[in-house]
Amino acid sequence: MKTEASFFDSSIRRDWLHQHLHAYALAASAAGVTMLALAQPSQAEIIYTPANVTIGPNQSYSLDLNNDGTIDFTIVNQFQSSASGINWSVFVQNPGGGNAVAGFLAASGGFQWAYAFYSGFRITKPARHFISSSRATMAWSHKLQNRYSQGGSWNPSNSEGVYNRYLGLKFAIKGKIHYGWAQLTTENLFGHSATLTGYAYETIPNRGIKTGQQQGTEGSVEQPGPAALAEPAQRPATLGMLALGSRALSIWRRKESPIAGN
């Protein structure tokens, strides 16, 4: 038969046990929250490298986005002059291995063209915006006597350049895909210069980066619709258009620019 003392003793033990179980539950819950926080994805880190490199006629630049000694892309400025005319082109060479340039395949001719993005465009999936061929042309020009032909998103006029635009780049680090950009300016219709002014990449695999972004996270950036990614027409430049100079080129670019500005 339980005495009054033993009854209270049992009650105290039960209260003590309940308090400790409750404390354990709180501790376990807190530990679970801590583990969940630790399990969250790590903070993205943008690695930016400033540059001031002029790529003159018949010169090239080996672009190593993450500065690990492996060439990720090569930017080539090719210029040819002969009795038959003048040819100029700026293009990106891709070594393969998962690397690709943001661009499109021309409907006619089968050429691969590189986009000239404005600042703030998100470089990431889908893969259809990237071309993995060994060469992506930025700009080209041809002059034969008084006849001119030109094309490409990076193609400047005689008096005006394409300033501070961005290549969108996808490349592999130890078998994992990373995204980056390179900022360039192209000047003069017939190949006087292409200037690299900086480049950056995202250290977290498969995480996007905005063109021009030098730190922080990519955030949410609205992607343009399919119409904004339409390829520019490649056609001869008439003497009338050339006579108008930069004003005519701005009209021409508005009609065929692949990417809308911010």
Wavefront OBJ file of the C-alpha trace (Angstrom):
o trace
v 0.000 0.000 0.000
v 1.442 3.359 -1.090
v 1.967 5.940 1.570
v 1.297 9.642 1.048
v 5.048 10.249 0.980
v 5.660 7.650 -1.721
v 2.794 9.122 -3.790
v 4.346 12.583 -3.769
v 7.779 11.099 -4.447
v 6.439 9.344 -7.562
v 4.736 12.546 -8.684
v 7.967 14.516 -8.352
v 9.861 11.907 -10.346
v 7.224 12.058 -13.126
v 7.436 15.867 -13.249
v 11.220 15.668 -13.359
v 11.081 13.128 -16.200
v 8.586 15.227 -18.173
v 10.703 18.345 -17.777
v 13.815 16.535 -18.999
v 11.967 14.971 -21.929
v 10.633 18.390 -22.874
v 14.127 19.889 -22.629
v 15.509 17.052 -24.752
v 12.794 17.594 -27.354
v 13.632 21.305 -27.519
v 17.340 20.533 -27.826
v 16.707 17.983 -30.562
v 14.484 20.436 -32.416
v 17.135 23.151 -32.190
v 19.780 20.716 -33.403
v 17.554 19.789 -36.325
v 17.143 23.437 -37.301
v 20.915 23.901 -37.070
v 21.571 20.869 -39.244
v 18.981 22.114 -41.749
v 20.705 25.477 -41.878
v 24.041 23.786 -42.431
v 22.532 21.712 -45.204
v 21.476 24.812 -47.210
v 23.387 25.524 -50.429
v 26.578 27.487 -49.934
v 26.679 31.156 -50.830
v 27.510 31.861 -54.452
v 30.789 33.609 -55.113
v 31.611 35.556 -58.248
v 35.278 35.710 -59.230
v 35.945 38.801 -61.347
v 39.170 39.549 -63.211
v 39.687 43.044 -64.666
v 41.522 43.321 -67.972
v 42.657 45.838 -70.533
v 43.821 43.805 -73.500
v 43.634 45.055 -77.083
v 43.475 42.243 -79.611
v 44.817 43.744 -82.818
v 44.545 42.449 -86.407
v 45.747 38.858 -86.690
v 46.177 38.557 -82.957
v 44.418 36.303 -80.452
v 43.865 36.146 -76.706
v 43.682 32.969 -74.632
v 40.899 33.387 -72.068
v 41.328 31.461 -68.805
v 38.149 32.345 -66.893
v 39.105 30.777 -63.554
v 42.859 31.400 -63.912
v 43.786 27.742 -63.401
v 46.202 27.550 -66.326
v 43.696 25.870 -68.682
v 42.563 27.853 -71.711
v 38.761 27.961 -71.774
v 38.262 30.035 -74.962
v 40.391 31.873 -77.530
v 39.280 35.217 -78.994
v 40.665 35.762 -82.492
v 40.833 38.964 -84.557
v 41.494 37.922 -88.145
v 42.299 40.430 -90.888
v 43.129 39.761 -94.537
v 43.838 42.271 -97.296
v 44.536 41.451 -100.916
v 43.862 42.654 -104.439
v 40.494 40.905 -104.276
v 39.354 42.842 -101.216
v 39.443 43.103 -97.446
v 38.105 40.486 -95.043
v 37.796 40.868 -91.285
v 36.283 38.658 -88.617
v 36.318 38.384 -84.843
v 35.383 34.988 -83.462
v 35.621 32.768 -80.397
v 37.345 29.414 -80.597
v 36.047 26.715 -78.270
v 38.303 23.817 -77.198
v 35.326 21.576 -76.407
v 34.971 19.467 -73.290
v 31.631 20.964 -72.263
v 32.541 24.556 -73.126
v 30.095 26.637 -75.175
v 29.291 30.214 -76.197
v 25.825 31.774 -75.933
v 24.623 32.229 -79.506
v 22.575 30.791 -82.344
v 22.827 28.934 -85.627
v 22.043 31.096 -88.657
v 19.104 29.923 -90.718
v 21.121 30.339 -93.892
v 24.759 29.436 -94.363
v 25.032 27.341 -91.204
v 27.188 29.900 -89.395
v 27.395 29.953 -85.611
v 26.953 33.478 -84.239
v 27.781 34.744 -80.745
v 25.347 37.067 -78.958
v 26.445 40.546 -77.812
v 24.583 40.884 -74.510
v 23.869 44.071 -72.614
v 24.574 44.264 -68.882
v 22.242 42.346 -66.579
v 21.359 39.395 -68.797
v 21.254 36.063 -66.984
v 23.722 33.478 -68.286
v 22.458 30.017 -67.370
v 20.314 27.218 -68.756
v 18.524 26.384 -71.064
v 21.219 24.834 -73.179
v 19.498 25.859 -76.430
v 21.018 29.326 -76.019
v 24.533 27.886 -76.240
v 26.477 26.612 -79.225
v 29.255 24.103 -78.682
v 30.882 24.254 -82.121
v 34.598 24.988 -82.374
v 33.963 28.521 -83.654
v 31.364 31.208 -82.871
v 31.627 34.353 -85.010
v 31.165 37.714 -83.304
v 31.487 39.967 -86.382
v 32.632 39.922 -89.976
v 33.086 42.430 -92.789
v 34.014 42.134 -96.447
v 34.905 44.866 -98.901
v 35.312 44.298 -102.633
v 35.913 47.536 -104.540
v 32.842 49.631 -103.600
v 30.740 46.745 -102.357
v 30.430 46.045 -98.630
v 29.021 43.111 -96.745
v 28.865 42.751 -92.982
v 27.163 40.800 -90.229
v 27.220 39.610 -86.656
v 25.938 41.001 -83.380
v 29.351 42.561 -82.629
v 29.783 44.278 -85.996
v 30.702 47.996 -85.739
v 30.516 50.745 -88.343
v 33.416 52.791 -89.672
v 32.834 55.561 -87.139
v 31.293 53.706 -84.221
v 32.120 50.654 -82.149
v 30.123 48.082 -80.225
v 31.065 49.086 -76.695
v 31.071 47.102 -73.453
v 28.973 44.150 -74.549
v 29.232 40.666 -73.101
v 29.894 37.158 -74.315
v 27.891 34.534 -72.423
v 30.100 31.545 -71.614
v 29.655 28.036 -70.271
v 32.720 25.991 -69.329
v 33.792 22.985 -67.296
v 35.848 22.884 -64.108
v 36.754 19.325 -63.065
v 33.855 17.990 -65.090
v 31.227 20.370 -63.634
v 29.520 23.162 -65.573
v 30.096 26.801 -64.592
v 28.780 29.997 -66.178
v 30.625 33.225 -66.878
v 30.966 36.275 -69.091
v 33.626 38.295 -70.898
v 33.257 42.013 -71.643
v 34.569 43.302 -74.960
v 34.454 46.255 -77.312
v 34.869 45.977 -81.083
v 35.874 49.032 -83.090
v 36.211 49.860 -86.776
v 34.482 48.003 -89.552
v 37.676 46.468 -90.908
v 39.405 44.994 -87.954
v 41.340 47.657 -86.146
v 40.705 46.259 -82.678
v 38.774 44.114 -80.247
v 39.392 44.993 -76.601
v 38.814 42.719 -73.614
v 37.989 44.743 -70.475
v 37.170 42.035 -67.933
v 35.651 38.621 -67.243
v 33.996 36.709 -64.414
v 32.533 33.329 -63.491
v 30.332 31.746 -60.818
v 32.173 29.343 -58.506
v 29.055 27.267 -57.722
v 28.467 24.641 -60.461
v 25.284 25.048 -62.520
v 24.425 28.385 -60.890
v 23.820 31.312 -63.237
v 25.521 34.685 -63.406
v 24.381 38.036 -64.793
v 26.469 39.789 -67.411
v 28.492 42.517 -65.727
v 28.044 40.972 -62.275
v 31.235 41.098 -60.220
v 30.013 39.917 -56.799
v 26.995 38.610 -54.875
v 24.312 36.278 -56.194
v 22.574 36.318 -59.527
v 19.118 37.082 -58.105
v 16.089 36.878 -60.333
v 16.368 38.383 -63.776
v 13.599 38.179 -66.320
v 14.651 36.273 -69.392
v 13.665 37.696 -72.779
v 11.125 35.782 -74.803
v 11.953 33.874 -77.991
v 11.312 36.973 -80.111
v 14.093 38.840 -78.317
v 16.521 36.046 -79.199
v 15.859 36.250 -82.927
v 18.985 36.115 -85.023
v 20.162 39.310 -86.766
v 19.983 39.348 -90.521
v 23.262 39.021 -92.377
v 23.097 41.159 -95.485
v 25.137 43.553 -97.615
v 25.365 47.131 -96.408
v 24.196 49.485 -99.144
v 26.165 52.616 -100.017
v 23.160 54.669 -98.924
v 23.201 53.108 -95.470
v 26.965 53.533 -95.216
v 26.630 57.200 -96.143
v 24.362 57.695 -93.134
v 27.144 56.386 -90.869
v 26.382 55.566 -87.239
v 22.781 56.810 -87.540
v 22.054 54.208 -90.184
v 23.783 51.478 -88.199
v 21.703 52.240 -85.125
v 18.562 51.815 -87.258
v 19.960 48.586 -88.690
v 20.808 47.267 -85.205
v 17.391 48.113 -83.771
v 15.843 45.885 -86.411
v 18.122 42.941 -85.771
v 19.543 43.215 -82.268
v 19.283 39.750 -80.633
v 18.938 40.944 -77.055
v 16.907 43.792 -75.668
v 18.595 46.173 -73.236
v 17.693 46.593 -69.563
l 1 2 3 4 5 6 7 8 9 10 11 12 13 14 15 16 17 18 19 20 21 22 23 24 25 26 27 28 29 30 31 32 33 34 35 36 37 38 39 40 41 42 43 44 45 46 47 48 49 50 51 52 53 54 55 56 57 58 59 60 61 62 63 64 65 66 67 68 69 70 71 72 73 74 75 76 77 78 79 80 81 82 83 84 85 86 87 88 89 90 91 92 93 94 95 96 97 98 99 100 101 102 103 104 105 106 107 108 109 110 111 112 113 114 115 116 117 118 119 120 121 122 123 124 125 126 127 128 129 130 131 132 133 134 135 136 137 138 139 140 141 142 143 144 145 146 147 148 149 150 151 152 153 154 155 156 157 158 159 160 161 162 163 164 165 166 167 168 169 170 171 172 173 174 175 176 177 178 179 180 181 182 183 184 185 186 187 188 189 190 191 192 193 194 195 196 197 198 199 200 201 202 203 204 205 206 207 208 209 210 211 212 213 214 215 216 217 218 219 220 221 222 223 224 225 226 227 228 229 230 231 232 233 234 235 236 237 238 239 240 241 242 243 244 245 246 247 248 249 250 251 252 253 254 255 256 257 258 259 260 261 262
